[in-house]
Amino acid sequence: MYDEVVRILAQEDPLSLVWGGAPKDEYGPEAVTILLRLHEATSEGELCRIAYEEFAAWFGAELTKGEPSFEGVARRIWAIANAKQTTG
């Protein structure tokens, strides 16, 4: 699941780092901390909050564009997590 989350973060690129030339695995550490907290999320909205909090912890709240910029990230990770849970 780690590789999938890193790919999602690179594609969604919430801080435009990959767009600016950073490597596609730039968000690897953030993927780890989001995955470590995934069990806390009982909804896509909570996962959005968690993703925002982790990015704010890594990059600072002033650089993190706000929780709404993580809605796509949360939607895609939530879908994958639920699919994995369903298939075992």
Secondary structure by P-SEA (a helix, b strand, c coil): caaaaaaaaaaaccccccccccccccaaaaaaaaaaaccccccaaaaaaaaaaaaaaacccccccccccaaaaaaaaaaaaaaaaaac
